[in-house]
């Protein structure tokens, strides 16, 4: 028992065991700091659609939602919900916006809802560098009026000066959601709308 070599081996094994059972500070913090409430300060949704004369660009406001991790041991269990008030859509054209609210039946169906149901290929924050974003797939459900459709959205997580941002886009057809053509007489709108979004993620370093 007084053998110094024996004591060294015992001490070494204790340190090894402690290292295995307890993650380092860096490892413990290398995860997304969630849940988080979403609003216009940390999430944005924009849309564009071609028309007879030019590309129509729309913005949203009054966004509400949340983003969270269902299983604290699995960052890929990230989930999100976003609600957009139809009455707040703005394309900088009064008659066009009135027509859009009319065909989307804003009084009856006040919100467009987007849910992220699962995420594939989500990276640890420490692996995302400014020059190397993380490519992710978002299995989602979009509800417009009383019609819900599933879609897979390609997105990327970027490391920027103010944090991490999930940015992506996807096309949608008015007709898929039972929405009448919102064109007005002087400008015919394309059947496809391109939706762009950005959501901020707070991550550990």
N, C-alpha and C positions, 0 to 999 in steps of 0.2 A: 504493500500500500504506500510505502514511502518512496517508491520508484518515481523519479521526476518525469521520466518518459511516459509513464502511465497517467500521471496527473495532466500532462500536456494533451494526451489523446482525449481524456475526458472533457477538458475545457474546450478543445476544438470541436468535439461532437455537440456540445451544448450550443456553441455559436452557430453551427451548421443547422441544427434543429430549429433554433430561433429564427434564422433567416428563411427557412422553408415555411414556417407557420405564419410569419408576419410579413406582409408586403412592405416594401420600402415606401417612404413618403411619396416619392415620384409615382410609383405604381398605384398607390391608394388614391392619388388625386387625378390620375389620368382617366377621367370619365366626364360625362356631361353632367353639369350641375342643374338638375331638373327635379321637380316640375317647374314650369315657368308659364306665367300668363302671357298671352299674346294680344297685342293691340297695334295701333298704327305706329308706335315708336320702335317696335322690334319685328314687325312683319309688314310686307307690302305685297299687294297684288295689282297688276296692271294688265291691260289687254289691248290688242291691236287687231284691226280688221281692214282689209282693202275695200275701197269704194270706187265709184265711177271717177271721182276727181282726185282723191288723195288717200293716204292711209289714215284711218281714224284711230286716234290713241285715247284710251280711256283709263281712268284711275278710280280707285275705290277709297272709301274712308269709313270710319266706324267699325273697323274690323274687330272681331272678338274671337278668342280661342284659347287653347292651352296646348302645351307640349310636355310629355312626360315619359318616364321609363317604367314599363309594367313590371319587369323583373330586374331588381337592382344588381343582379349578378350577370346580366346580359345586356350590353348596350344596344344590341340589335333589336331589343324589344321596345325601341322608341316608337311612340305613337303621337298623333297630333289631330286636333280638330280646329277648323276655322269656319266662322260664319261671317258672311258679307251681306250687309243690308242693300237690297236692290235699289231702294230709293236714294242711296248715296252714290250710285255709279255716275260718273261725270265724264262726258266726251267733249266738253266745251262746245256743245250745240244744244240749245234749249229744245227745239222741236225734235231733234234726234233723240235726246234723252227722254222726252215725254213718250215718244213712240216706243223706245226700248222698255220703259216701265210698263207700258200698255201691253205689249206682247208677252212680257214675262209675268204679267198679272201680279204686279208688286203688292197690291192691296191684299190679295189672297195668299200669295206665297212671298213673304217679306224677305226671305234670306236665301242666298246660295250657300250650300254647305259642302265642305270638303273634309274628308276624314282620311288620315293615313293609317292603314290597318296593319301593315308590316313593312319592314325595311330590310333590304338585302345589301350586303357589302359595306356596312357602316364601319368606318375606321375609328381607331382610338385617336383622341385629339393629338397626342404627341407624334403621330405618324403623318399628320397633315401639315405641310409646309407651304409658304406663300407660292413657291414655284411648283408645288405638287399637290393639287386638290384631290379630294377623295370622290370617286364616282360611286353613286348609290342608286338603287332602284326603289321607288316608293309604290307599294301596292295600295291603291287608294280607291275611294268611292266619292263620286261627285253627284250632288243632288241639286237639280234646277227645277223649280216648280214642284211637281209631284213625281218626277222621274229621276231614278237613281241609276248610275252607270259605274261599272268598275273600270279602272284604267291603271296602267303601269307607267309611272312618270320617271323619266331619266333626269337626274339632278346631280349637282356637284356641291361638295362642302369646301368652301374657300377659307383660308386663314388670312384675315385682313387686320388692319391696324386696330380696329375697335372690337375684334373678336372673330368668331367663326360664323359664316353665313351659308345657309343652304339655299342655292339658287337653281332654278329649273324652269321649264316651260312645257306646255302641251297644247295641242290643237283640239278644238271641239267644234262640232257641227250644231247649228241651231236646231235642225230637224231631229237630231238624236234625242233631244229633250222636249220635243213637242212644242218648240217655240216657233211662232209664226215669223216669217221674214220681217225683220225690223226696218227694212229700207223705207226711206221716204221718197216722195216723187222725184225730187231733184238729184238724189244720189242713191244709186243702187249699191247695197252692201254685199260683200262676198259671203258665201255660205259658211266659210270656216273662220273661226276666231282663234287667235293665238293668245294664250294666257301665260303670263310670266309672274313668277313669285320669288320672294326672298324672305327667309326666316332666320333670325339670329339664334345661335346656340351658344350658351355659356359653358365652356369646358375648362377642365383642370389643366395645369401645366406640368 
